[in-house]
Amino acid sequence: MAENANLVFVYGNDDLEISRKVRSFLAAFPDPTTAEMNVTRLDGRALNDDELNNAVNAMPFLASQRLVLLADPSARYNNPEARQKFIEFLSKVPPTTRLVMHEFVENRKGALDKHWLVEGTAKAGLGMALIRCVQPRLEQMPAWVIKETRAQGGEISTDAAERLADMVGEDTRQAAQEITKLLTYVNYARPIKLEDVEQVSILTATANVFEMVDALGARDGRKAQSLLSRLLEEGDAFSVFGMIIRQFRLLLQAREILDGGGKLADVQKALHLHEFVAPKITNQAARFSLDGLERIYRRLLAIDYAAKSGEMPLEISLEALVVELSR
């Protein structure tokens, strides 16, 4: 099957790498002077078919090709009939348009291998180019931290990279933000050392997120609100939000394992958790139902969209979420 360069799907559970890959298509646009007139950004959570059709079938303006970026197609095409029609639509994308679809996909239950868009386009023989962005496993994170630090123009010692990996787990976006913070702290003048990570990074914030989620599980709204306020006072709202998303993602995965008859050891192995983190995650997951965690995770996705689209400030959405979950 020949690869169709006009259809691209960037997907996986590494949000940072997905963002970088999508930006690379923008950066590679042949003529920067006409890029903005030939680039359309769409979001599946707020999309209608006419809007997509007009964007894809418009003729390029003073350029050889248009670029259409479609985020979260599964949010718009969420049933078999709609998905089949979308696959048929993809077969008619003109050669003058490159359609780059991108989506965060949890790497569980074969979700990456059996994604409807991957299977549907393969069955239709469309030859869509696939770019999988899979998070490094926990044991791979120290090496990733060292590589990312060099990419940002600095150096980090091995023990410092290991400590930072302990703090952020498999969250590459959070790790990249912490690396930037640490390189600024050392003024790019020397390698980041272990004591720099201990002094500057997010250990306290991570602990407070654990404690806040504990309070939510106990329906202790006052304590949860107090901890959220402290987190927002001491750190960037999007960094805090990233930690909250990671925490509930782990809880959702752990709850699935527990509901399937798994034990603590199974949670630790499947989620690549350190032995001092696994019991905390397992105990917290036991305080929530699977349905409840799925609802919370969908709510976090909605908060993310509202913040990035400017519909509602992130801080207000997080405060509202804590109030809602404390009832």
Secondary structure as UniProt FT lines:
FT   STRAND          4..12
FT   HELIX           15..27
FT   HELIX           32..34
FT   TURN            35..37
FT   STRAND          39..43
FT   HELIX           44..46
FT   HELIX           49..57
FT   STRAND          66..71
FT   HELIX           73..76
FT   HELIX           80..90
FT   TURN            91..92
FT   TURN            95..96
FT   STRAND          97..104
FT   TURN            109..114
FT   HELIX           116..123
FT   TURN            124..125
FT   STRAND          128..133
FT   HELIX           138..140
FT   HELIX           141..151
FT   TURN            152..153
FT   HELIX           158..168
FT   TURN            169..170
FT   HELIX           172..185
FT   TURN            186..188
FT   HELIX           194..200
FT   HELIX           203..217
FT   TURN            218..219
FT   HELIX           221..234
FT   HELIX           237..259
FT   TURN            260..261
FT   HELIX           264..271
FT   TURN            275..277
FT   HELIX           278..285
FT   TURN            286..287
FT   HELIX           290..309
FT   HELIX           314..325
//
